[in-house]
């Protein structure tokens, strides 16, 4: 399978088409493996009368259904951008994850109901060699699937496949619990079957909740991957003429479809045409190296204004004294009004966004103590 994956990545040059091709391969393998396991365990569970084995079999049915949804999710996600969806259809993969979570939750709740009924109305369980063999085979296959999904997930950086790998690891634990239940009944004349079935159902419900959280989060606009943010910042700042960056925004429209915007500070005395060429170069580099469609806003920075430099130093000192996590950018003096304005932005954690008045007062006092008389205009940015 690894060789086939490498072939797909090579054929599609590692782009969005490769992402979809590998994802569809994982979905197809998951469908075949999980349907086979569910048929085997369902047969063994019905013959033995074990609700725990049947629960584990139905868990594999939900896994197969999840693989079907994932397969269609990858197929829909690879559709190209159109007039109605200019950013592509990549978020279908996240929607597929949400549907998978709903299926898992539904299955878990039904199994919990069946297990509780079995607790109050016990039925004898007859464990056979077929039952034990079915569970052992399931353990081996699920361990392999966990490794398989994990390798593919790392190759194409797919959260869906990472979730599938984690789910397969969880299935190993669930099936192990069922196996222990069967062995207890076989060797010690103990029948924890219904209770193990209930435990497995609770485990399935927990897995569904976790899957739902992971699937919905990117749809709601979760914070960008710190590694991607750090990589973009390092790429931009590697250019000598770049004095600083701020207001980096990353928008995820699905795996392989990431857009970003950022303000880049350049010396106001530099040639405008040269600055524009540098911005184009950085945008192209971000797409080539990070697969991010970057849009840059050019911020000219005045560096030889003594008055502005003094005001900037005072503001920076005051802001740092309030909280080292605060940072100042886009500072400039507007001299076209009766009273000079000092305009700037402050980036601060979202938890501090309600402290506007306190921060402004501290800055105004710091400026006044140095004899600097400005009307401050401050814009606060969360980070």
GUZASE-484437 format. One record per residue (C-alpha): x, y, z; residue in three letters; residue number from 1. Coordinates in pm, whole numbers, plus 50000, padded with zeros to 5 digits. Example, Ala and Ser with C-alpha at 12.3 -4.5 7.8 and 13.67 -1.06 7.14 Angstrom:
% residues 2
+-------+-------+-------+------+------+
|    px |    py |    pz | resn | resi |
+-------+-------+-------+------+------+
| 51230 | 49550 | 50780 |  ALA |    1 |
| 51367 | 49894 | 50714 |  SER |    2 |
+-------+-------+-------+------+------+
***
This chain:
% residues 383
+-------+-------+-------+------+------+
|    px |    py |    pz | resn | resi |
+-------+-------+-------+------+------+
| 50000 | 50000 | 50000 |  UNK |    1 |
| 50287 | 50236 | 50077 |  UNK |    2 |
| 50422 | 50186 | 49726 |  UNK |    3 |
| 50080 | 50260 | 49577 |  UNK |    4 |
| 50054 | 50576 | 49786 |  UNK |    5 |
| 50396 | 50695 | 49671 |  UNK |    6 |
| 50293 | 50624 | 49310 |  UNK |    7 |
| 49977 | 50835 | 49350 |  UNK |    8 |
| 50173 | 51121 | 49506 |  UNK |    9 |
| 50428 | 51107 | 49225 |  UNK |   10 |
| 50163 | 51086 | 48952 |  UNK |   11 |
| 49974 | 51388 | 49080 |  UNK |   12 |
| 50290 | 51585 | 49171 |  UNK |   13 |
| 50191 | 51606 | 49537 |  UNK |   14 |
| 49913 | 51861 | 49476 |  UNK |   15 |
| 49543 | 51868 | 49562 |  UNK |   16 |
| 49477 | 51584 | 49317 |  UNK |   17 |
| 49725 | 51366 | 49508 |  UNK |   18 |
| 49554 | 51455 | 49836 |  UNK |   19 |
| 49217 | 51343 | 49697 |  UNK |   20 |
| 49361 | 51027 | 49535 |  UNK |   21 |
| 49528 | 50911 | 49856 |  UNK |   22 |
| 49218 | 50998 | 50058 |  UNK |   23 |
| 48996 | 50793 | 49826 |  UNK |   24 |
| 49241 | 50501 | 49849 |  UNK |   25 |
| 49219 | 50513 | 50229 |  UNK |   26 |
| 48838 | 50528 | 50213 |  UNK |   27 |
| 48817 | 50225 | 49981 |  UNK |   28 |
| 49052 | 50018 | 50199 |  UNK |   29 |
| 48854 | 50116 | 50509 |  UNK |   30 |
| 48524 | 50008 | 50349 |  UNK |   31 |
| 48659 | 49666 | 50250 |  UNK |   32 |
| 48829 | 49594 | 50583 |  UNK |   33 |
| 48548 | 49716 | 50807 |  UNK |   34 |
| 48267 | 49543 | 50615 |  UNK |   35 |
| 48465 | 49218 | 50620 |  UNK |   36 |
| 48527 | 49246 | 50994 |  UNK |   37 |
| 48167 | 49340 | 51071 |  UNK |   38 |
| 48035 | 49039 | 50874 |  UNK |   39 |
| 48274 | 48804 | 51053 |  UNK |   40 |
| 48201 | 48938 | 51402 |  UNK |   41 |
| 47826 | 48971 | 51344 |  UNK |   42 |
| 47813 | 48604 | 51249 |  UNK |   43 |
| 48013 | 48507 | 51556 |  UNK |   44 |
| 47809 | 48735 | 51781 |  UNK |   45 |
| 47472 | 48606 | 51663 |  UNK |   46 |
| 47581 | 48242 | 51694 |  UNK |   47 |
| 47717 | 48296 | 52045 |  UNK |   48 |
| 47444 | 48533 | 52159 |  UNK |   49 |
| 47704 | 48787 | 52274 |  UNK |   50 |
| 47578 | 49145 | 52279 |  UNK |   51 |
| 47935 | 49269 | 52325 |  UNK |   52 |
| 48053 | 49095 | 52006 |  UNK |   53 |
| 47746 | 49222 | 51816 |  UNK |   54 |
| 47820 | 49571 | 51952 |  UNK |   55 |
| 48176 | 49545 | 51829 |  UNK |   56 |
| 48050 | 49422 | 51490 |  UNK |   57 |
| 47811 | 49715 | 51459 |  UNK |   58 |
| 48099 | 49945 | 51556 |  UNK |   59 |
| 48276 | 49816 | 51246 |  UNK |   60 |
| 47961 | 49883 | 51042 |  UNK |   61 |
| 47974 | 50244 | 51158 |  UNK |   62 |
| 48343 | 50252 | 51065 |  UNK |   63 |
| 48257 | 50124 | 50717 |  UNK |   64 |
| 47986 | 50388 | 50685 |  UNK |   65 |
| 48238 | 50647 | 50798 |  UNK |   66 |
| 48478 | 50525 | 50526 |  UNK |   67 |
| 48199 | 50560 | 50266 |  UNK |   68 |
| 48131 | 50916 | 50379 |  UNK |   69 |
| 48505 | 50993 | 50382 |  UNK |   70 |
| 48539 | 50853 | 50031 |  UNK |   71 |
| 48261 | 51075 | 49900 |  UNK |   72 |
| 48398 | 51365 | 50102 |  UNK |   73 |
| 48735 | 51337 | 49929 |  UNK |   74 |
| 48564 | 51304 | 49589 |  UNK |   75 |
| 48354 | 51616 | 49643 |  UNK |   76 |
| 48644 | 51810 | 49795 |  UNK |   77 |
| 48852 | 51771 | 49478 |  UNK |   78 |
| 48594 | 51953 | 49265 |  UNK |   79 |
| 48752 | 52269 | 49121 |  UNK |   80 |
| 48653 | 52623 | 49214 |  UNK |   81 |
| 48356 | 52773 | 49030 |  UNK |   82 |
| 48167 | 53102 | 49020 |  UNK |   83 |
| 47961 | 53009 | 49326 |  UNK |   84 |
| 48254 | 52867 | 49522 |  UNK |   85 |
| 48565 | 53066 | 49425 |  UNK |   86 |
| 48769 | 52908 | 49707 |  UNK |   87 |
| 48699 | 52553 | 49594 |  UNK |   88 |
| 48512 | 52271 | 49768 |  UNK |   89 |
| 48778 | 52152 | 50012 |  UNK |   90 |
| 48552 | 52191 | 50315 |  UNK |   91 |
| 48346 | 51895 | 50197 |  UNK |   92 |
| 48611 | 51688 | 50374 |  UNK |   93 |
| 48524 | 51860 | 50704 |  UNK |   94 |
| 48151 | 51817 | 50638 |  UNK |   95 |
| 48214 | 51447 | 50578 |  UNK |   96 |
| 48383 | 51431 | 50917 |  UNK |   97 |
| 48076 | 51585 | 51079 |  UNK |   98 |
| 47846 | 51326 | 50916 |  UNK |   99 |
| 48081 | 51049 | 51030 |  UNK |  100 |
| 48059 | 51179 | 51386 |  UNK |  101 |
| 47678 | 51178 | 51371 |  UNK |  102 |
| 47677 | 50816 | 51250 |  UNK |  103 |
| 47913 | 50712 | 51529 |  UNK |  104 |
| 47698 | 50885 | 51793 |  UNK |  105 |
| 47379 | 50726 | 51660 |  UNK |  106 |
| 47536 | 50381 | 51665 |  UNK |  107 |
| 47676 | 50431 | 52015 |  UNK |  108 |
| 47340 | 50537 | 52158 |  UNK |  109 |
| 47161 | 50237 | 52004 |  UNK |  110 |
| 47423 | 49997 | 52141 |  UNK |  111 |
| 47396 | 50152 | 52487 |  UNK |  112 |
| 47018 | 50096 | 52480 |  UNK |  113 |
| 47060 | 49731 | 52376 |  UNK |  114 |
| 47323 | 49668 | 52643 |  UNK |  115 |
| 47112 | 49817 | 52922 |  UNK |  116 |
| 46818 | 49598 | 52815 |  UNK |  117 |
| 47048 | 49293 | 52822 |  UNK |  118 |
| 47164 | 49382 | 53175 |  UNK |  119 |
| 46806 | 49367 | 53302 |  UNK |  120 |
| 46716 | 49066 | 53083 |  UNK |  121 |
| 47027 | 48843 | 53074 |  UNK |  122 |
| 47070 | 48592 | 52792 |  UNK |  123 |
| 47324 | 48304 | 52812 |  UNK |  124 |
| 47634 | 48351 | 52596 |  UNK |  125 |
| 47802 | 48059 | 52421 |  UNK |  126 |
| 48158 | 48145 | 52329 |  UNK |  127 |
| 48308 | 47940 | 52046 |  UNK |  128 |
| 48639 | 47915 | 51867 |  UNK |  129 |
| 48483 | 48121 | 51585 |  UNK |  130 |
| 48409 | 48403 | 51829 |  UNK |  131 |
| 48766 | 48411 | 51960 |  UNK |  132 |
| 48914 | 48384 | 51610 |  UNK |  133 |
| 48693 | 48669 | 51481 |  UNK |  134 |
| 48806 | 48900 | 51759 |  UNK |  135 |
| 49177 | 48813 | 51717 |  UNK |  136 |
| 49157 | 48875 | 51341 |  UNK |  137 |
| 48982 | 49206 | 51412 |  UNK |  138 |
| 49261 | 49313 | 51647 |  UNK |  139 |
| 49527 | 49241 | 51384 |  UNK |  140 |
| 49339 | 49418 | 51103 |  UNK |  141 |
| 49258 | 49723 | 51317 |  UNK |  142 |
| 49622 | 49756 | 51427 |  UNK |  143 |
| 49725 | 49747 | 51062 |  UNK |  144 |
| 49458 | 50003 | 50966 |  UNK |  145 |
| 49577 | 50238 | 51240 |  UNK |  146 |
| 49932 | 50230 | 51105 |  UNK |  147 |
| 49806 | 50254 | 50744 |  UNK |  148 |
| 49588 | 50559 | 50811 |  UNK |  149 |
| 49864 | 50723 | 51013 |  UNK |  150 |
| 50122 | 50687 | 50735 |  UNK |  151 |
| 49882 | 50821 | 50472 |  UNK |  152 |
| 49776 | 51105 | 50700 |  UNK |  153 |
| 50137 | 51215 | 50742 |  UNK |  154 |
| 50200 | 51195 | 50367 |  UNK |  155 |
| 49913 | 51429 | 50276 |  UNK |  156 |
| 49866 | 51612 | 50612 |  UNK |  157 |
| 49502 | 51504 | 50641 |  UNK |  158 |
| 49318 | 51557 | 50967 |  UNK |  159 |
| 49050 | 51313 | 50845 |  UNK |  160 |
| 49302 | 51032 | 50812 |  UNK |  161 |
| 49462 | 51116 | 51146 |  UNK |  162 |
| 49116 | 51086 | 51301 |  UNK |  163 |
| 49066 | 50751 | 51123 |  UNK |  164 |
| 49400 | 50629 | 51263 |  UNK |  165 |
| 49297 | 50730 | 51615 |  UNK |  166 |
| 48956 | 50565 | 51570 |  UNK |  167 |
| 49124 | 50239 | 51463 |  UNK |  168 |
| 49344 | 50251 | 51774 |  UNK |  169 |
| 49031 | 50303 | 51982 |  UNK |  170 |
| 48870 | 50002 | 51812 |  UNK |  171 |
| 49167 | 49790 | 51917 |  UNK |  172 |
| 49095 | 49878 | 52280 |  UNK |  173 |
| 48722 | 49814 | 52240 |  UNK |  174 |
| 48775 | 49476 | 52072 |  UNK |  175 |
| 49031 | 49382 | 52339 |  UNK |  176 |
| 48767 | 49447 | 52605 |  UNK |  177 |
| 48519 | 49224 | 52420 |  UNK |  178 |
| 48783 | 48951 | 52388 |  UNK |  179 |
| 48849 | 48965 | 52762 |  UNK |  180 |
| 48474 | 48931 | 52821 |  UNK |  181 |
| 48457 | 48620 | 52603 |  UNK |  182 |
| 48762 | 48464 | 52767 |  UNK |  183 |
| 48612 | 48526 | 53111 |  UNK |  184 |
| 48296 | 48345 | 53007 |  UNK |  185 |
| 48494 | 48062 | 52851 |  UNK |  186 |
| 48744 | 47992 | 53130 |  UNK |  187 |
| 48600 | 48140 | 53451 |  UNK |  188 |
| 48224 | 48100 | 53404 |  UNK |  189 |
| 48179 | 48477 | 53444 |  UNK |  190 |
| 47938 | 48665 | 53216 |  UNK |  191 |
| 48026 | 49038 | 53195 |  UNK |  192 |
| 47896 | 49046 | 52835 |  UNK |  193 |
| 47621 | 49308 | 52874 |  UNK |  194 |
| 47843 | 49532 | 53086 |  UNK |  195 |
| 48127 | 49509 | 52834 |  UNK |  196 |
| 47875 | 49591 | 52560 |  UNK |  197 |
| 47767 | 49901 | 52756 |  UNK |  198 |
| 48131 | 50001 | 52809 |  UNK |  199 |
| 48199 | 49965 | 52435 |  UNK |  200 |
| 47892 | 50175 | 52351 |  UNK |  201 |
| 48005 | 50450 | 52589 |  UNK |  202 |
| 48347 | 50437 | 52427 |  UNK |  203 |
| 48184 | 50470 | 52083 |  UNK |  204 |
| 47980 | 50771 | 52198 |  UNK |  205 |
| 48295 | 50937 | 52335 |  UNK |  206 |
| 48470 | 50871 | 52004 |  UNK |  207 |
| 48176 | 51030 | 51819 |  UNK |  208 |
| 48189 | 51342 | 52034 |  UNK |  209 |
| 48565 | 51375 | 51979 |  UNK |  210 |
| 48526 | 51324 | 51604 |  UNK |  211 |
| 48248 | 51585 | 51591 |  UNK |  212 |
| 48463 | 51837 | 51774 |  UNK |  213 |
| 48758 | 51784 | 51537 |  UNK |  214 |
| 48533 | 51804 | 51229 |  UNK |  215 |
| 48334 | 52111 | 51328 |  UNK |  216 |
| 48629 | 52315 | 51458 |  UNK |  217 |
| 48778 | 52406 | 51115 |  UNK |  218 |
| 48428 | 52490 | 50986 |  UNK |  219 |
| 48393 | 52740 | 51271 |  UNK |  220 |
| 48731 | 52894 | 51186 |  UNK |  221 |
| 48978 | 52753 | 51436 |  UNK |  222 |
| 49320 | 52909 | 51491 |  UNK |  223 |
| 49570 | 52827 | 51217 |  UNK |  224 |
| 49833 | 52559 | 51270 |  UNK |  225 |
| 50116 | 52726 | 51470 |  UNK |  226 |
| 50376 | 52549 | 51255 |  UNK |  227 |
| 50223 | 52698 | 50939 |  UNK |  228 |
| 50206 | 53046 | 51096 |  UNK |  229 |
| 50568 | 53027 | 51214 |  UNK |  230 |
| 50678 | 52900 | 50874 |  UNK |  231 |
| 50503 | 53185 | 50689 |  UNK |  232 |
| 50647 | 53446 | 50926 |  UNK |  233 |
| 50998 | 53305 | 50887 |  UNK |  234 |
| 50962 | 53300 | 50508 |  UNK |  235 |
| 50853 | 53665 | 50492 |  UNK |  236 |
| 51109 | 53791 | 50744 |  UNK |  237 |
| 51392 | 53612 | 50561 |  UNK |  238 |
| 51390 | 53899 | 50309 |  UNK |  239 |
| 51630 | 54171 | 50426 |  UNK |  240 |
| 51412 | 54465 | 50325 |  UNK |  241 |
| 51119 | 54348 | 50537 |  UNK |  242 |
| 51119 | 54547 | 50862 |  UNK |  243 |
| 50829 | 54365 | 51026 |  UNK |  244 |
| 50494 | 54196 | 50977 |  UNK |  245 |
| 50158 | 54205 | 51151 |  UNK |  246 |
| 49790 | 54118 | 51112 |  UNK |  247 |
| 49857 | 53775 | 50963 |  UNK |  248 |
| 49520 | 53610 | 50890 |  UNK |  249 |
| 49493 | 53249 | 50770 |  UNK |  250 |
| 49173 | 53111 | 50617 |  UNK |  251 |
| 49131 | 52735 | 50574 |  UNK |  252 |
| 48896 | 52635 | 50292 |  UNK |  253 |
| 48990 | 52270 | 50314 |  UNK |  254 |
| 49313 | 52066 | 50293 |  UNK |  255 |
| 49534 | 52213 | 50022 |  UNK |  256 |
| 49322 | 52527 | 49995 |  UNK |  257 |
| 49466 | 52779 | 50240 |  UNK |  258 |
| 49451 | 53156 | 50189 |  UNK |  259 |
| 49631 | 53417 | 50399 |  UNK |  260 |
| 49677 | 53793 | 50422 |  UNK |  261 |
| 49941 | 53992 | 50606 |  UNK |  262 |
| 50071 | 54346 | 50646 |  UNK |  263 |
| 50441 | 54376 | 50557 |  UNK |  264 |
| 50642 | 54678 | 50672 |  UNK |  265 |
| 50896 | 54825 | 50430 |  UNK |  266 |
| 51103 | 55144 | 50444 |  UNK |  267 |
| 50898 | 55438 | 50309 |  UNK |  268 |
| 51213 | 55572 | 50138 |  UNK |  269 |
| 51256 | 55256 | 49928 |  UNK |  270 |
| 51154 | 55261 | 49563 |  UNK |  271 |
| 50782 | 55181 | 49538 |  UNK |  272 |
| 50823 | 54968 | 49224 |  UNK |  273 |
| 51099 | 54765 | 49391 |  UNK |  274 |
| 50878 | 54713 | 49696 |  UNK |  275 |
| 50593 | 54594 | 49477 |  UNK |  276 |
| 50824 | 54345 | 49303 |  UNK |  277 |
| 50943 | 54216 | 49640 |  UNK |  278 |
| 50583 | 54166 | 49754 |  UNK |  279 |
| 50505 | 53968 | 49437 |  UNK |  280 |
| 50814 | 53757 | 49497 |  UNK |  281 |
| 50713 | 53676 | 49856 |  UNK |  282 |
| 50359 | 53585 | 49751 |  UNK |  283 |
| 50489 | 53347 | 49484 |  UNK |  284 |
| 50736 | 53194 | 49730 |  UNK |  285 |
| 50460 | 53133 | 49988 |  UNK |  286 |
| 50259 | 52937 | 49733 |  UNK |  287 |
| 50556 | 52737 | 49606 |  UNK |  288 |
| 50697 | 52646 | 49949 |  UNK |  289 |
| 50392 | 52649 | 50178 |  UNK |  290 |
| 50104 | 52595 | 49931 |  UNK |  291 |
| 49943 | 52910 | 50072 |  UNK |  292 |
| 49782 | 53175 | 49854 |  UNK |  293 |
| 49918 | 53484 | 50026 |  UNK |  294 |
| 49801 | 53843 | 49978 |  UNK |  295 |
| 50029 | 54115 | 50117 |  UNK |  296 |
| 49932 | 54466 | 50223 |  UNK |  297 |
| 50224 | 54707 | 50184 |  UNK |  298 |
| 50289 | 54923 | 50494 |  UNK |  299 |
| 50547 | 55201 | 50432 |  UNK |  300 |
| 50736 | 55281 | 50753 |  UNK |  301 |
| 50889 | 55627 | 50811 |  UNK |  302 |
| 51223 | 55573 | 50983 |  UNK |  303 |
| 51389 | 55917 | 50976 |  UNK |  304 |
| 51126 | 56117 | 51170 |  UNK |  305 |
| 51278 | 56197 | 51511 |  UNK |  306 |
| 50948 | 56305 | 51666 |  UNK |  307 |
| 50770 | 55991 | 51552 |  UNK |  308 |
| 51056 | 55770 | 51670 |  UNK |  309 |
| 51041 | 55929 | 52016 |  UNK |  310 |
| 50664 | 55882 | 52040 |  UNK |  311 |
| 50697 | 55523 | 51923 |  UNK |  312 |
| 50957 | 55449 | 52191 |  UNK |  313 |
| 50733 | 55591 | 52466 |  UNK |  314 |
| 50429 | 55397 | 52347 |  UNK |  315 |
| 50626 | 55074 | 52315 |  UNK |  316 |
| 50765 | 55115 | 52668 |  UNK |  317 |
| 50420 | 55186 | 52814 |  UNK |  318 |
| 50259 | 54893 | 52634 |  UNK |  319 |
| 50535 | 54652 | 52736 |  UNK |  320 |
| 50498 | 54759 | 53100 |  UNK |  321 |
| 50127 | 54671 | 53084 |  UNK |  322 |
| 50183 | 54326 | 52937 |  UNK |  323 |
| 50486 | 54187 | 52745 |  UNK |  324 |
| 50243 | 54004 | 52514 |  UNK |  325 |
| 50113 | 54336 | 52378 |  UNK |  326 |
| 50276 | 54474 | 52061 |  UNK |  327 |
| 50250 | 54802 | 51868 |  UNK |  328 |
| 50248 | 54849 | 51493 |  UNK |  329 |
| 50143 | 55097 | 51221 |  UNK |  330 |
| 50236 | 55397 | 51434 |  UNK |  331 |
| 50230 | 55734 | 51259 |  UNK |  332 |
| 50176 | 56102 | 51335 |  UNK |  333 |
| 49897 | 56289 | 51155 |  UNK |  334 |
| 49983 | 56658 | 51145 |  UNK |  335 |
| 49695 | 56781 | 50929 |  UNK |  336 |
| 49459 | 56865 | 51218 |  UNK |  337 |
| 49446 | 57132 | 51490 |  UNK |  338 |
| 49592 | 56887 | 51741 |  UNK |  339 |
| 49841 | 56629 | 51619 |  UNK |  340 |
| 49713 | 56273 | 51618 |  UNK |  341 |
| 49918 | 55970 | 51713 |  UNK |  342 |
| 49761 | 55675 | 51532 |  UNK |  343 |
| 49864 | 55313 | 51588 |  UNK |  344 |
| 49745 | 54956 | 51641 |  UNK |  345 |
| 49798 | 54732 | 51943 |  UNK |  346 |
| 49788 | 54353 | 51913 |  UNK |  347 |
| 49684 | 54178 | 52233 |  UNK |  348 |
| 49537 | 53844 | 52345 |  UNK |  349 |
| 49162 | 53806 | 52306 |  UNK |  350 |
| 49135 | 53773 | 52684 |  UNK |  351 |
| 49256 | 54134 | 52718 |  UNK |  352 |
| 49027 | 54289 | 52455 |  UNK |  353 |
| 48801 | 54443 | 52723 |  UNK |  354 |
| 49086 | 54650 | 52871 |  UNK |  355 |
| 49078 | 54920 | 52601 |  UNK |  356 |
| 49018 | 55215 | 52831 |  UNK |  357 |
| 49282 | 55108 | 53083 |  UNK |  358 |
| 49544 | 55062 | 52808 |  UNK |  359 |
| 49464 | 55394 | 52639 |  UNK |  360 |
| 49478 | 55582 | 52969 |  UNK |  361 |
| 49818 | 55432 | 53055 |  UNK |  362 |
| 49959 | 55531 | 52714 |  UNK |  363 |
| 49816 | 55885 | 52734 |  UNK |  364 |
| 49971 | 55930 | 53080 |  UNK |  365 |
| 50309 | 55802 | 52959 |  UNK |  366 |
| 50307 | 56044 | 52664 |  UNK |  367 |
| 50201 | 56339 | 52884 |  UNK |  368 |
| 50479 | 56261 | 53136 |  UNK |  369 |
| 50730 | 56309 | 52852 |  UNK |  370 |
| 50570 | 56635 | 52740 |  UNK |  371 |
| 50423 | 56480 | 52425 |  UNK |  372 |
| 50079 | 56623 | 52352 |  UNK |  373 |
| 49883 | 56403 | 52109 |  UNK |  374 |
| 49530 | 56290 | 52049 |  UNK |  375 |
| 49576 | 55913 | 52043 |  UNK |  376 |
| 49376 | 55700 | 51803 |  UNK |  377 |
| 49424 | 55332 | 51884 |  UNK |  378 |
| 49290 | 55023 | 51708 |  UNK |  379 |
| 49300 | 54700 | 51907 |  UNK |  380 |
| 49364 | 54367 | 51730 |  UNK |  381 |
| 49305 | 54030 | 51897 |  UNK |  382 |
| 49564 | 53755 | 51858 |  UNK |  383 |
+-------+-------+-------+------+------+
***
